[in-house]
Structure formats: structure tokens, C-alpha cells
Amino acid sequence: MIESNKLFYYIFPLLSLLVSVVSAAANAPASLAGKKITVTVPSKYYDMEWYVLEDGTKTWLHEVEDGEWELDVLTWTKTSTNQGTIQLGIPSDYLSMVVTFSSSSAGSFTYNLHESDDGGPVQIVDSGSGTFTTTNFDISEIPFDNYFEDQFSDQQVSQAIWPLGTAYGITIGVKDNALQLTGTLNDEIDDQRWYAFSASSILSTANDWKVSGSSFAKIDVQNDFLNYQAATGVELRNSKTTGLEFEISIGLTPWGVRSEIYVGDFDSYASQYHSTGSGGGVVQEGDFRVVNDSTNKNLTTQYLSGSEWKTLYELNWDSGVLTDKVNNSETQLSPWTSFSSEYALPTMDYVIPHTDQDWNGENIQVYSLSEGDLGFKNYSVTETTSEPIPEYAPSSLVGKIYQGSDNDRYQFLDTSKAIFYHEESNFQDSEISEITYTWTGSGNTGTLTTSLDETTTLTFSSESKGSSVRQEEGSNNTSSGTFTLTDASAGYAPSSLAGDSMTAGTTTYNFKENGVVTIRTTTGSQDTTYGFLKSGNNEIILSIPAQAVNVTSSLYNLTYSSSGTGTLSEGGTGSFDYFVDGSNQPSTKGWMWFDHYPWVYSEVEKGWLYFYPTGSKVMTFSSNDQAWREME
């Protein structure tokens, strides 16, 4: 019994040691969650850093070669104490690996890369082996919302943002305050001529931001089949559902400033490509930006023309509607999935200069890049604040003048009455009349309905202009046009004639509140009606008498050069003087009868004047005009 106890006493430590050795040899972890895995594939540009998130099923993948960040699906299966398998990606594009741990933080692997070309069958396109190391990481190492400005004046600053170095024979370097591409492309893979890389920044479509760059392309090659590009862009991938990804950019090409969008193939769907341009020929330098508006859910590509930013493309990343601002057209990208709260990578999007004879992919000649040929002078990613969507449509049209491209004009007198004017090629055939109307305006649109049995929908692009669609009552026919809307108080021309006077030659017009005008000439005076519309800041249209059935009227076009003078261009010629409220109008000449002074009878007025001396002046009151004037 004593011997048995001694045997156990000696064997137990040996068993403990054996268990310890076996445990130490079990290097493969049960989970990769919270690990940073640095992957190296010798002689290939597959060096990567994986930041496996806490749930262990997703990882941020950072490609060292091109700086790209990508959120991917990861599956880890431990198959033995030292081995396991990894599948990274979606079913149509994934990496499969057999991993062997030589220690708890390092090991080796073999891999197969599986891809589908334009929706074709998934095939193994590359195989190989490599090594890896693992460490813990802090979430701050992933560059979420990294806003920056790089003037390329500090090598260390640029090195932290861009994947500087050499790959495929092309060197990305910083020199002379510019990021430049130099060297000769030596890779046989055709698509490496399309050479893009990302900044160390991960943006979200849920935020407002802009990616800006000033690029240059000084390629001294004369060839009709030349292709190159230096563009500012962003790359997005739908990480939640399909894996759909796209790139959108704007920059310099042999065909001038152009913007393009490329949607990658996935599952059974082929890729999509669209481009548009400003025209104008070769441009060697330019300022460009891609702006994200989270409220309107769109990306806008713009270039600086003088002091104005002009838009080429606007992409609604929620619906997939691509608007070409140059050709005023829309394209529905299909298939499409929403990119709401997805991630975007700021990119520099290049095409290495080359010629492609007849654009058939044969006889391709790639040109070497020297310093100063292709690159950027500055690049920035900045946070922006969405401006509220302007609401241009007014709540009321009172005091406004509407002018349409169809020669129709309205002057809105109050909330229900307006003056309508339609100009004909023969001016005297034009129409001017009083109408009624209703108006409802909200946001940037409004509806104008008139007693002319017409309804016009106005869409405002600013407070003073926009587009219109008019429809006649009882008809399906519509007519489209443009319009302007101005304040009736602007300019020299009055917005109303009531109470004012005008003289043209030997004729005086005294306009009354009730639409009646007294016309005085050297032979006497008469009352008649008048129609009036202010047609522009300095113009009015006058109808005497007011147009009506079986009434013959004369139309006059008066242009004001000041608030008190002007000229007639239609219905008469010469100049006129205008007197607001009848003030400062010259007194009547001719014989006068003073027997009942201070009441004096005027032969010219055919009426009584009241004389009132004040200081050095004599004021006269006309019983006809009901107005005071200074006696001359």
C-alpha cells in the first residue's frame, strides 16, 4: 500500500507535465474575435491586415498595397489543435484558407482565391501560401471618419494617409509638394492600367462630407487612342446584403473633364459603366470634389469652373437613379440595393497612360511616367453641414409680376385679382384684361389657376425663376416653359397709375382710382377708361380705353428712364413726363377769369381753379383733377 502511494507520488507530476505540454501545443484559438491578423504573401501584393470584430464573424480588411478598407464576412472553423479554416467574403468572391498555428500568435497558411467574372461561374483564380501574425488591437486603429487635408509637404503626414511605395512598377511618392506617380507598369494583368488607391479614411453615407482634390495630368503624347486619368473619387460597398460595390469619380482625361461610375459585377449580374463630360478638350489641371448629402441621399461630382462649382453627375445612392446634369437625363442603375449607412472610401482614381489601337484591347502600348506627369497637388476629406433645402415658392403672389416664355404676363394686384397681358407679334393685337386667380405654394412648387380656364404648375429653381407646365381646362394638352417672378415695386415704372398724371406733348392724362382717366388737350378734356399692366421694372403697357367687347382700344408701351420721364415705343412716339400723385405738374396756361377770386375759371381746363398764395409761391387746386399744383 505504501509502495502504491509512492508510485502515485512520482507519476502525478509527470502526468501534469504531459497535460501542460499538450495544452501548450494547442495553438489554434476557438475564436479570432478581437484579433488583428497581419497576412503576408511573398512575391505578391496580397499583404493585408485584418481587424476581426468582437462578434468574430466580420472583419475590417486593410489591403496594404492600395490602402483599401473593406468590411467583410469571416468564418473561422477550428479543425484541430493547431489548424483551422477561414472563408472570407461573399459566395461569388471569397478567399478560402487552411491555417496552421506554429505558436499562439503566428503561423502559415495556404489559400485559394475564388471569383466570378461578370456573373459567370465561381472559379479559383489564384492559389498560394503565406505567413501571418496575430495581436490584439484597439478599435481606434480603424480610421473611421478620418477627416484630413494633405498638401503633400510632409512625407510623414502623407505616409500615414496614403499607401506610398512601389507596386507593379509604379511608385507612389511625394515630391515638390505633390503626390506623383512615376515608373513603368510591368504587370501583365490588363486591368492594372486602371490604378486606384484609397486614403486612410472610412466615411459613412449617414454623414455629410466632401472629398476634394486638385489633380494634374501633363501627358505629352499625341495619339487619337490615348487614354489616361487623374480623378478624385469614392468607392462604396454594400456590406449588409449583396456585396454590390461601385466607384464614382471626376477628373482629367484626354477628352477634358469627365465623371464616371463603375458598378462591379456580383452574383449573376454583369458590371455597369457610365460616363459624362463637360467637353472643351484637354485640361492639364483642375479642382474636383465628390459631395455626400445624407439628407437627400445623393453623391454629387463637381468641378471648379472659374469661381463656380459645376455638377456632372448626381447619384441617389438609395434608389440608384443616376442624373446626368450635362445631358439632362436620368438612368436607373439595375440591379441596385440601398447604400444607406454604408461606408465610403476616398480614392485617387488613375488610368496609367496607354494607347489601345482601335480600342480593341490589342496592340496596347503603356507609357512611362516621369515626375510632374500625373498626380495631385492637394487632397482633403472634410465634414460638411447640410444646408436646409430652400423653399422658393412664395405663399402669396400679391405685388409680383410673372413673365412666361410664352409671352404671357400677370401683375397680381391682391389675393384674387390680377392683370393679364398677352403680347402678339402685332402689338396692337395684344390683350390686356383684368382676371381672377387662386394660388397655392409650398416648398419649391405652386399651382396658379386663373379665370382664363388655365392651370399652371410652377417649379421654382430660385426665388425669381423656374419652369412651368400649363394645362387648359378640359384638355389633356400641356405646354412647358420657363418663367421669371419679380417685385412690382422694383425699377422706375409705377405699379399703379391711380392718382398720378402724365403729359405727352400737349396732352395730359389724369388717372383716377376707379379706372377712369381724364384726358386734357388744347381743345378740351374727356373721361374714358384705361387698362394698365407693369410689364417690367421700367416698362408699362397702357390701354386707352380699357379693352372690352365692341370697344376699339389703343395700346401704348412706355419705357421709364427715371421715375418722372420716359419714352413711348408703341402707340405713339416721343417723350413723356410723369407726375406721382399729380405733384409738380405744370399749371394750366390759357385765359383765366378772376371775377370770383380766389376761384378762377380756366379756359384750358374748362373748370375752376382755387388760388392759394403761400410764401413766394401760388398754389392752385384743380376741381377737375382734385390736385394741388404750383402756379408757374
Steps between C-alpha positions, in 0.01 A plus 500: 500500500788729588670413168187585303486842663863561409430401140213748480721763661758466220260451209263792574754775420585324174130488403461871584801586286364298209162674522678838510706416189192386310311817601791718391503332161132588444573834328189543282246720682132422529420848365685778315287776654694810602811398308703696247637252247787616279516290184807484274521326162861511371552630143134608473316816594261321733632640829201577720396591851180351639326659796257231617207656685371382836230274358767306309292488179606830338836658441633825369751407234777749417690434177851639548570528126217742409389625842148367454280418800215254470253352745471130423333187630737253669445139600760328722482128566751334731577154359775381734716624785727692260288545188184656370334631187397853404252615240505875436246673274171431324417183302587655164829654614687342792831385638531149651798417724641206693681649800768336715607663827868448590444703815210681659578813297653384170481236233463424131219435254407389154224676308271491197343817359151444352338753264214534252559700182193709404257257659662185363582187701717539810851378423837481675704782347808485725665271757804529723636508850616749758557580864311692767528648844224592747478770768226675691384838368309809607197608295658848462751342256220482241481849339128573532408857400862601450476855367825651376669737258823396330706762317774239437757715674578250780609147415397361839152647478446360152645160597234468770222571249608342171655165399832653389739253340546296184270238351475363145791729402314820597629706792262712705717773647496853639729762350485874425178542700314245290407133511633356175495173311827404332642190333391247243215257550646150483203284588342285232151527650316735265281667760803630695500789251199609704695592809309617808591522867328624814573744780505377858143610568168319531198727450130427551216595267306591816724809535558804280849536353694596191810349343703763313811477286710715267650271238729544202554297183775626271535216253701606197370239256307572181286199414130463422492179706670643808339436839593629846331639808566681827173515692355561847252235606341276759439126515202342677403143573171368634616291793157403635339310214637434155856621490410745222778758464565803285753776436410855396760762409569823311824628351733552204498289183609548135138600433492778756333488840297183539309319771444125501333231706587132495274245672677167552357165399368270771302176518332458160516868406736666257688821570366846405689805373389857424690822432430861409714807442512876476670499159747769409806288420814422698537657845829447683399611850175527691316507831244227564280370777247232589237620748276277714162636611352263758164682504438472126689169484721593209859527385587791272809527279611856433782699338603860557438729200625847585343565839201269447469129581327320215336159531542212254337207682255471788445147633222415742673219692170389650303449176783459248377784277795660319434854369719633221498879548675560167248318283205552738423127512441230760611135513372239742795283599386140517546287695529728800476486877490792742827631642336649808749518792765330289870582487689706241872517427662817359711403200743625240383343175763476226533352156865438415567669161473254214373468146256232393499486121141501372385449863498124448733398785780409262829674422497677835794731568555616859697822553751563776422768757753765596486754780235764434295285261215370715393570856337732755602834650266468797225274632258535788211326670283743696181479699220719372167616634190454288332825418122494533323442173389848384130562454474749217127492424335807661191467716345798316537655155365842601732773372676262258540507121509167316652475152486172311695383197166482312462885504246489785535742789304545821506782751342383826305784664363321807429145612236442230538766227770531236566670168569263210697602192578293193725655239443432130743561216276791398512702819155653454351147494636427847260434786483669838219420741408459866461141620454306822735230627585263782847403619637226723873477560708261708867410498625562149174453308170682468174484306353804324138471384344791309161602364654443156422128560868416536700334775875550510738305723810700588824337616742750651877464462548830685283774644480671162487227234410144414311274261131481422246249370167645384181302437173629361183397678331200337807414296784252545736719301778668696768753410830542681715806536692722737403803703633789706337657805591854606379758749267759352668765717836459324623746237378842388161398363206537740300197611176704483395813308212598728540856627793574269524724193692491175562749220602405149532796267193721553290218652460443874371175653360502853447144623223440758450227758197353322676412176401828335746740337436865420671598178558873452612653172508853363146447372347373822483195729319169514469202733552142388615166643850359497674168543847470646771244575854544622688272259851547634709698743495802268211429265122520503229404252210748479166441329268800427215440527508173697454202272146362486259341255417732207751756631791620289805568715846636444794335674809691614839371611668746736861467610614699804852643515429644845202519731390820323591461131501246219424423137223336301593216262156365404173687440688826481845657487691760690554557868268537799514650847351316792373650825450278803179601680475785246765699689727752325283492190517831306195721546259554217566788259239691300249776597352506849199679652569650845160653584450253788856498634644293665289278274627546143346348186753344257419500129737208438373286788139594437477505878572693817836547674543614860796735558683494832808722551757360743838663549648582161284240325142482373341159526202405284241232565327346197139399551534270200808319624445544871872584522717787621775646273742786512403792275767583242 
